[in-house]
Amino acid sequence: MKIWLGDTTGGGLVHEEDATVSVVDHGFTVGDGVFETMKAVGGQAFALTRHLHRLTRSARGLGLPDPDHELVREACAEVLSANPLDGPGRLRITYTGGPSPLGSDRGGAPATLVVALGAAKPRPASTAVVTVPWTRNEHAPTTGLKTTSYADNVVMLAYAAKRGASEALFVNTAGLLCEGTGSNVFVALGGRLLTPKLSAGCLAGITRALVLEWCDAEEADLPLSVLAEADEVFLTSSLRDVQAVHRIDDRELGEPGPLTRAATAAFEVRAAADIDP
């Protein structure tokens, strides 16, 4: 596997075993970095333009310099070309504060840029989720930014895995439904398709945005109790696309309902028609 490694001044492909980042890189020492994960299909990254715009928003939120979109596009193209896959892939862009002094202060080195590709795991049509006893602080300075500081998500996902689930859902400090560790959540209630507002503290997911645009969905403030009341629930993310939920904690929802099936079908058709919507 070949990885693109460099910084804001440039870079190139290196073999995975030779791809090294400084041990004093700020992304490694304090999690001062942002990233994007995309689905790779047929040697192309899905919704690359939207992901690049979000990468820039996240970088600005941390005070990092704007990433060079053309450089990142070239890096993605080189990685995809050098590593052909038989099926869908996971393409990841990582952008960090670069080598810095130990501590929270950022140094003056260029930002580190890494683009890597791996095979995506097969996604079942539906999945189980659990709710967790922790909250997302919707008022935190990094809320809504896709940063490399993912320790909270690692803990919550491990909690879910021990309970036979692939995702953990949680609320914010106000008790409103927020998101999953790596996904957004939609509920069908009374014939309406709803998802938490961004003000709840969730990430502005790319797939979330496309479902809102393509599937007549709405944003709303949703209490956690909506998970016990909803007729249908599904998750969205770059690698899940639209994935039905058949169990939440001990509640069985059964087969995907009509709104979930319609959203799944609409997303498949629209995504197949345009690789960069």
URFENFEN-V978401 format. One record per pair of residues at least 12 apart in sequence whose C-alpha atoms are under 7 Angstrom apart, sorted by sequence separation. I is the first residue (numbers start at 1). J is the second residue. If there is no record, write none. Layout:
i:I j:J
i:I j:J
This chain:
i:2 j:14
i:3 j:15
i:98 j:110
i:156 j:168
i:168 j:180
i:169 j:181
i:233 j:245
i:244 j:256
i:2 j:15
i:3 j:16
i:98 j:111
i:167 j:180
i:168 j:181
i:1 j:15
i:2 j:16
i:5 j:19
i:97 j:111
i:98 j:112
i:167 j:181
i:1 j:16
i:36 j:51
i:96 j:111
i:97 j:112
i:3 j:19
i:95 j:111
i:96 j:112
i:244 j:260
i:52 j:69
i:95 j:112
i:96 j:113
i:95 j:113
i:178 j:196
i:36 j:55
i:94 j:113
i:95 j:114
i:177 j:196
i:35 j:55
i:94 j:114
i:34 j:55
i:93 j:114
i:94 j:115
i:184 j:205
i:93 j:115
i:178 j:200
i:197 j:219
i:242 j:264
i:92 j:115
i:93 j:116
i:178 j:201
i:179 j:202
i:194 j:217
i:195 j:218
i:196 j:219
i:197 j:220
i:34 j:58
i:92 j:116
i:132 j:156
i:157 j:181
i:176 j:200
i:178 j:202
i:184 j:208
i:193 j:217
i:194 j:218
i:195 j:219
i:196 j:220
i:197 j:221
i:34 j:59
i:91 j:116
i:92 j:117
i:193 j:218
i:194 j:219
i:195 j:220
i:196 j:221
i:232 j:257
i:91 j:117
i:194 j:220
i:196 j:222
i:234 j:260
i:90 j:117
i:91 j:118
i:89 j:117
i:90 j:118
i:153 j:181
i:172 j:200
i:208 j:236
i:232 j:260
i:89 j:118
i:90 j:119
i:172 j:201
i:207 j:236
i:89 j:119
i:90 j:120
i:130 j:160
i:207 j:237
i:88 j:119
i:89 j:120
i:129 j:160
i:207 j:238
i:88 j:120
i:205 j:237
i:206 j:238
i:64 j:97
i:138 j:172
i:207 j:241
i:130 j:165
i:135 j:170
i:136 j:171
i:137 j:172
i:138 j:173
i:44 j:80
i:129 j:165
i:132 j:168
i:134 j:170
i:135 j:171
i:136 j:172
i:137 j:173
i:43 j:80
i:79 j:116
i:128 j:165
i:129 j:166
i:130 j:167
i:131 j:168
i:132 j:169
i:135 j:172
i:136 j:173
i:43 j:81
i:79 j:117
i:128 j:166
i:129 j:167
i:130 j:168
i:131 j:169
i:132 j:170
i:135 j:173
i:76 j:115
i:127 j:166
i:129 j:168
i:130 j:169
i:131 j:170
i:75 j:115
i:43 j:84
i:189 j:230
i:188 j:230
i:189 j:231
i:187 j:230
i:188 j:231
i:188 j:232
i:176 j:221
i:177 j:222
i:187 j:232
i:188 j:233
i:176 j:222
i:177 j:223
i:187 j:233
i:41 j:88
i:176 j:223
i:177 j:224
i:186 j:233
i:187 j:234
i:40 j:88
i:41 j:89
i:175 j:223
i:176 j:224
i:186 j:234
i:215 j:263
i:39 j:88
i:40 j:89
i:175 j:224
i:185 j:234
i:186 j:235
i:39 j:89
i:40 j:90
i:185 j:235
i:39 j:90
i:40 j:91
i:184 j:235
i:185 j:236
i:38 j:90
i:39 j:91
i:183 j:235
i:184 j:236
i:37 j:90
i:38 j:91
i:171 j:224
i:183 j:236
i:184 j:237
i:37 j:91
i:38 j:92
i:183 j:237
i:37 j:92
i:182 j:237
i:36 j:92
i:37 j:93
i:36 j:93
i:144 j:201
i:35 j:93
i:36 j:94
i:143 j:201
i:144 j:202
i:145 j:203
i:35 j:94
i:144 j:203
i:34 j:94
i:35 j:95
i:144 j:204
i:34 j:95
i:33 j:95
i:34 j:96
i:138 j:200
i:33 j:96
i:138 j:201
i:32 j:96
i:33 j:97
i:137 j:201
i:32 j:97
i:136 j:201
i:27 j:96
i:26 j:96
i:27 j:97
i:4 j:75
i:26 j:97
i:27 j:98
i:188 j:259
i:25 j:97
i:26 j:98
i:25 j:98
i:26 j:99
i:25 j:99
i:26 j:100
i:30 j:104
i:4 j:79
i:24 j:99
i:25 j:100
i:3 j:79
i:24 j:100
i:2 j:79
i:22 j:99
i:24 j:101
i:24 j:102
i:2 j:82
i:2 j:83
i:1 j:83
i:61 j:145
i:58 j:145
i:58 j:146
i:8 j:110
i:7 j:110
i:8 j:111
i:7 j:111
i:8 j:112
i:7 j:112
i:8 j:113
i:6 j:112
i:7 j:113
i:6 j:113
i:5 j:113
i:6 j:114
i:5 j:114
i:4 j:114
i:5 j:115
i:4 j:115
i:35 j:146
i:3 j:115
i:4 j:116
i:34 j:146
i:35 j:147
i:3 j:116
i:34 j:147
i:35 j:148
i:33 j:147
i:34 j:148
i:33 j:148
i:32 j:148
i:31 j:148
i:123 j:240
i:126 j:243
i:127 j:244
i:128 j:245
i:31 j:149
i:125 j:243
i:126 j:244
i:127 j:245
i:128 j:246
i:129 j:247
i:130 j:248
i:131 j:249
i:125 j:244
i:126 j:245
i:127 j:246
i:128 j:247
i:129 j:248
i:130 j:249
i:126 j:246
i:128 j:248
i:129 j:249
i:50 j:206
i:39 j:238
i:38 j:238
i:39 j:239
i:37 j:238
i:49 j:276
i:47 j:275
i:48 j:276
i:46 j:275
i:47 j:276
i:46 j:276
i:47 j:277
